[in-house]
């Protein structure tokens, strides 16, 4: 049954609370990656119709103790999520295409892919909006970097590029299926967090929107970046203001790139705070923008896609988990 979403419906969904243990996931090609602490599992629908599930360790970045330090853990968690996601996406492409014995990505290949992805993000969401805001300044529609209007334009262009990019790729059939698996991931996690058996039937009843979604995290990253840029860039120009316009703008763009570290750290704490809030107006309002964005990055999954997500979560939790009895016996192939 199709759901009719309204602002009130989104606010109601935003009021749902999360339960421990915290599990997360990511949609991949014809499958889902689920994570439970240091363990994760990749489940993929094969061309034959069967489900292959691979159990693996989550590869961390930096000292382990850093993950318990608030306002420092956000950036390394972002990097390791991207790195593990790249590996899972590459492996899912092989499995969904019928390739069993393809070589896994090396650390060098993962690092190169990660650098390329970060480079593309810097061009799209740092350099391009800055240049567009500069064009608005020269057109007489905004002030310079010392004023507020420049950063308003910069932030507006960030959001327009972000939303435009998501809307554009959603027209690709392969991406639409990934968005369906994204919805299946969220529905399955909701079924787990609400207690009881985790099956296709119980997952089907859940919402495809979730407060701890990576899409929401990116939205918070953009929002925090806009605020910090509007405050810190004028302050920097008060103590460093070279006469060369090229040097000035190049330096500010580099400054914004360096701010990615504190921006991601602060955004991570905000999304954890928003997800942990109990029912109430403040919690609902804080979560609602992320839910609106997830309307673009998720689609209603079918039962076969939900079956894949349930298989991934079952394997990520493991057979020795105290929650193992909440899953039906697996009927898929598990590969270590």
Secondary structure, 3 states (H helix, E strand, C coil): CCCCCCHHHHHHHHCCCCCCCCCEEEEECCEEEEEECCEEEEEEECCCCCEEEEEEECCCCCCHHHHHCCCCHHHHHHHHHHHHHHHHHHHHHHHHCCCCCCCCCCHHHHHHHHHHHHHHHHHHHHHHHHHHHHHHHHCCCCCCCCCHHHHHHHHHHHHHHHHHHHHHHCCCHHHHHHHHHHHHHHHHHHHHHCCCCCCHHHHHCCCCCCCCCHHHHHHHHHHHHHHHHHHHHHHHHHHCCCCCHHHHHHHHHHHHHHCHHHHHHHHHHHHHHHHHCCCCHHHHHHHHHHHHHHHHHCCCCCHHHHHHHHHHHHHHHCCCCCCHHHCCCCCCEEEC
